[in-house]
């Protein structure tokens, strides 16, 4: 059975920087859910949906099938990235603090200020002018007020030589970011070793559209 990777299991790793509640124990939660499903029961535990940045909510963790989207304008400090195969953008452990690579100049970073709330898969459309074909990687990053940056998910899209339009959609999450936090989309030419990068130097010009965030299904205080 798949789908075990989550903030609850990542926190068992020593490098985990994701801020998740200490309780309940992820193993006990999973075993309780499996036992309930095996007996044909309905899952009624209050620990049903982990909202990143806000803790547990007693609601359906599944995103809506037909979500309503809100367009969020993005701040962009740089629209071009230059890839150096001798020093490609690295892929750190999934739950590690990404502050160590925040100052690299071989990424295009789109920033949205908090507060933000969404439940589902974010969407981003970009137009790329490319020297060489590339696997464009978009990483959704939550930057907390304390400066820690954690990955919320990755999305990839192939871009041919000459460029084109790319649609990027990270995996669904439920998140609530306070006003002091930031949401970034980091666009890179691959992200080794998880995603391959071009073998030769290349330059990519990126024109982003707005970041589209799916609205939560319920309004909460």
C-alpha positions in Angstrom: 0.0 0.0 0.0 1.4 3.4 -0.9 0.9 6.9 0.2 2.9 6.6 3.5 5.1 9.6 3.0 3.7 12.5 4.9 4.7 15.1 7.4 3.8 12.6 10.1 6.4 10.1 8.9 9.0 12.7 7.8 9.2 14.0 11.4 10.8 10.7 12.4 13.9 11.8 10.4 16.6 13.7 12.2 16.7 16.5 9.5 12.9 17.1 9.6 12.1 20.8 9.8 8.3 20.4 9.2 6.3 21.9 12.1 3.7 19.2 12.9 2.0 18.3 16.2 3.8 15.9 18.5 0.6 13.8 19.0 -0.8 11.5 17.9 1.8 9.0 17.1 1.7 8.4 13.3 2.0 4.6 13.7 -0.9 4.4 16.1 -3.0 6.7 14.0 -2.4 4.6 10.9 -3.1 1.3 12.6 -6.3 2.7 14.2 -7.5 3.8 10.7 -6.6 0.5 9.1 -8.5 -1.4 11.9 -11.5 0.8 11.5 -11.6 0.4 7.7 -11.1 -3.4 8.0 -14.1 -3.7 10.3 -16.2 -1.7 7.9 -16.5 1.3 10.2 -16.4 5.0 9.6 -13.4 7.0 10.6 -14.6 9.4 13.3 -11.4 10.4 15.1 -10.9 14.1 15.4 -7.4 13.6 13.9 -8.6 13.3 10.3 -7.0 16.2 8.4 -3.6 17.6 9.1 -3.6 21.3 8.1 0.0 22.3 7.7 0.7 25.4 9.8 -2.6 25.0 11.8 -2.7 21.4 13.2 -5.5 18.9 13.1 -9.0 19.5 11.8 -12.0 17.1 12.1 -13.0 17.2 8.4 -12.6 15.2 5.3 -8.9 15.3 4.3 -9.7 14.7 0.6 -9.7 17.8 -1.6 -12.9 18.7 -3.4 -13.3 17.2 -6.8 -14.3 20.5 -8.4 -12.5 23.1 -6.3 -12.9 26.8 -6.7 -9.6 28.6 -7.3 -8.3 31.9 -6.3 -5.6 33.6 -8.3 -2.7 35.0 -6.2 -0.4 37.5 -7.7 3.3 36.7 -7.3 6.4 38.8 -6.6 9.3 37.9 -8.8 12.8 39.2 -8.1 14.4 37.5 -11.1 12.9 35.9 -14.2 16.0 34.2 -15.6 18.0 31.3 -14.3 21.4 30.1 -15.6 22.1 26.4 -15.1 25.7 25.3 -14.5 26.1 21.5 -14.8 29.2 21.7 -12.6 27.0 23.1 -9.8 23.4 22.1 -10.4 20.6 23.1 -8.0 20.6 20.3 -5.3 17.8 18.3 -4.0 17.9 18.2 -0.2 16.1 15.6 1.9 12.3 16.0 1.5 11.7 17.4 5.0 15.0 19.3 5.5 15.2 23.1 6.0 15.7 24.5 2.6 17.1 27.8 3.9 20.6 26.4 2.9 19.7 26.9 -0.8 17.6 30.0 -0.5 20.3 32.4 -1.8 21.3 30.5 -4.9 20.8 32.5 -8.1 20.1 29.5 -10.4 16.4 29.5 -9.5 13.4 31.7 -10.3 11.4 32.3 -7.1 7.8 33.4 -7.0 6.6 34.7 -3.7 3.1 35.1 -2.2 2.7 36.8 1.2 0.4 35.3 3.9 -2.1 34.8 5.2 -3.0 32.0 2.9 -5.4 29.0 3.1 -5.9 26.3 0.6 -6.8 22.6 0.3 -5.9 20.7 -2.8 -3.4 21.1 -5.7 -1.9 24.5 -6.5 -1.6 25.3 -10.2 1.0 27.4 -12.0 1.3 28.1 -15.7 4.6 29.5 -17.0 6.0 30.4 -20.4 9.6 29.4 -20.9 12.3 30.4 -23.4 14.9 27.7 -23.3 18.4 27.2 -24.6 18.1 23.5 -24.2 15.4 21.0 -23.3 14.9 20.7 -19.6 12.8 19.0 -16.9 11.4 22.1 -15.2 10.9 21.6 -11.5 8.6 23.7 -9.4 8.9 23.3 -5.6 6.3 24.7 -3.3 8.1 26.1 -0.2 6.6 27.3 3.0 8.8 29.9 4.7 7.9 30.4 8.3 8.5 33.6 10.3 11.5 32.0 12.0 13.2 31.7 8.6 12.8 27.9 8.2 11.8 26.8 4.8 10.1 23.5 4.2 9.0 21.7 1.0 5.3 21.2 0.5 5.6 19.4 -2.8 7.2 19.2 -6.2 5.9 19.3 -9.7 7.7 18.8 -13.0 7.0 19.5 -16.7 9.2 18.9 -19.8 10.2 21.9 -21.8 11.6 21.4 -25.3 14.6 23.3 -26.8 13.3 26.8 -27.7 10.8 26.7 -24.9 7.1 26.6 -24.6 4.3 26.6 -22.0 4.4 24.4 -19.0 1.6 23.5 -16.5 2.8 22.7 -13.0 0.6 21.1 -10.3 2.2 20.0 -7.0 0.5 17.2 -4.9 -2.6 18.3 -2.9 -2.1 19.6 0.7 -4.2 21.4 3.3 -2.3 24.4 4.5 -2.9 27.6 6.5 -0.1 30.2 6.5 -0.3 33.2 8.9 0.4 36.7 7.8 4.1 36.6 8.9 4.8 33.6 6.6 5.5 33.3 2.9 4.8 30.9 0.2 7.4 30.4 -2.6 7.4 28.5 -5.8 11.1 27.7 -6.7 11.6 27.0 -10.4 14.8 25.2 -11.3 16.4 23.3 -14.2 16.1 19.9 -12.7 17.0 19.2 -9.1 19.6 16.5 -8.7 19.6 13.7 -7.8 15.8 13.6 -7.6 15.2 15.2 -11.0 17.8 15.2 -13.8 19.4 18.4 -15.0 20.9 19.4 -18.4 24.4 18.2 -19.1 25.5 21.5 -20.6 25.2 25.2 -19.5 21.8 26.7 -20.3 19.8 29.8 -19.7 16.0 29.9 -19.2 13.7 32.9 -19.3 10.5 32.3 -17.4 7.3 34.3 -17.6 4.9 33.1 -14.8 1.2 33.5 -14.5 -0.6 33.9 -11.2 -0.4 31.1 -8.6 -3.8 29.4 -8.5 -4.8 28.1 -5.0 -7.8 25.9 -4.4 -10.1 27.2 -1.7 -10.9 25.1 1.3 -14.2 23.3 1.3 -15.3 24.8 4.6 -14.8 28.2 6.3 -13.2 27.9 9.7 -12.6 30.5 12.4 
